[in-house]
Amino acid sequence: MNIIETTAKTILRKRKRIDSWFLSKCGMNLYRGCSHNCVYCDGRAEEYYVSGEFGKDVCVKTNAPQILKRELDPATRRKPQDHGFLMLGGGVGDSYQPVEEKYKLTRQALELADTYNLPVHILTKSTLVKRDIDIIDRINKQRRAIVSFSFSSVDEKISSIFEPGVPSPDERLETMEMFQRRGIPCGMFLMPVIPFITDIPARLEATVRKAKEAGAGFVLFSGMTLKEGKQMDYFMGTLLDYFPELEAEYSMVYRGEKRGNATDEYSSYVNSMLNILAKRYEMPRRIPPYVFKNILKENDHVAVMLEHMDYFLRSRGQTSPYRKAAYSVTQIEEPLSNIRKRLRELKGVGNATESIIKEIMDTGTSRYYDRLAKL
Ligand code: SF4
C-alpha cells in the first residue's frame, strides 16, 4: 500500500435531501482509495476521479479533524445544521481500512460527533470498528449510532477472491454480534449481490440466515454495477480468472446501461428472491423506523418512511405515489405540523397518503408501513 498524505479544504459532502437508505444528509471521505481492494468496487470508476492505482494507493486527508471541527461546530454557523445521521463510510474508501489504525481520522470524527451530540451511521467492511466501540456506545446512548456491515455473501472462499483485503465474513459477523450485544442498532448491507456467484439461492439464504443469527436488525440489498472502463475491466479480469464459464451470462446481464446497472429482468429476479428470504427470516429490508424515531426531524422522518413504502411496493413490481409525496415533503422548509391542515396541497399527497402522513406525525409509525414491510 502507498500512503499519500494530503490536505483538504472541505470534508463534509452535503445532500439537499435525506437519503432513505443511510438516513443521512451528510457524509465524508476521510480517505480516497481503499486497500480493501474489493474487485467489484465502483470507487474504481473514472467518474469518482480517485487518483493513483485503486487498491494500492490511499490518499489520507491529514487535516480532516480540524476542517471537520470547523464544519460541525454550531458556534461557527449562523443557522443550526441538520445532517440527519452523520454518515461515515461508503463512497471511495472504507473509513476503517487498515490505514485508519495509524491515522485514526474516523475515531477523531466520532469524537467530534460525540462532542456535538450528533447521531452517526457507520458503514464498513472492517472489524477495526471494534476499536471504537466505547465512543460508538456513548454516542448511541446519548443520541443514536447505527453500525452497518457490508457483505457480498458469507462465503469465505468467494470473499477471499472478491474482497481480498477485508476481514473474513465470519469475523465481520462476530463483530456485528458484539455491537448487537451492546444494544447498538446494527445490520447488514448486502451490497453488492454478485450475479451468478453470490445470488445462488442457497448462498443468499445462508447470508440472510447468518445475518439474523448475528443479530442484524435489517438487511439492505443492492445489485452490482459494472461501469464501463476501469471498474468493468478490473472485475472482468478476475471473473475470467476464477469463473471463465460466466462470461456469456455477464454479457447478457450487463448491456452497457449508462450507470452500469444490470438488466431490469435480472434485477427483479434477484429482488424477488431476496423478498422471499427477508420474509422467511422476518428481516426488515430497510432500517426500521424505531431506529430513527425522535432522531430525524419530522419532515425527514415522514419522507424516509414514504420512500421505504415506495420501495416495498416497487420491489414487488407495483407502482406507488409515495416517492412523489416523499419528494414534496423534502422540498418544504416548514415543519409538516405547521401545515397539517394543508397536507393535500403537496404534490403526490391524496386522501390515503394524507392519513398515513398524519399517523406518522402522531405516532412515529404507520400500520400500513408495517403491513408493507412484512409482505
Ligand atoms: S471496502 Fe468498500 S470502498 Fe473499500 S474497496 Fe471494498 S467496496 Fe470499495
Residues whose N, C-alpha, C, O or C-beta is under 5 A from the ligand:
A	BS01	SF4	C34 H36 N37 C38 C41 G43 G91 V92 G93 D94 K125
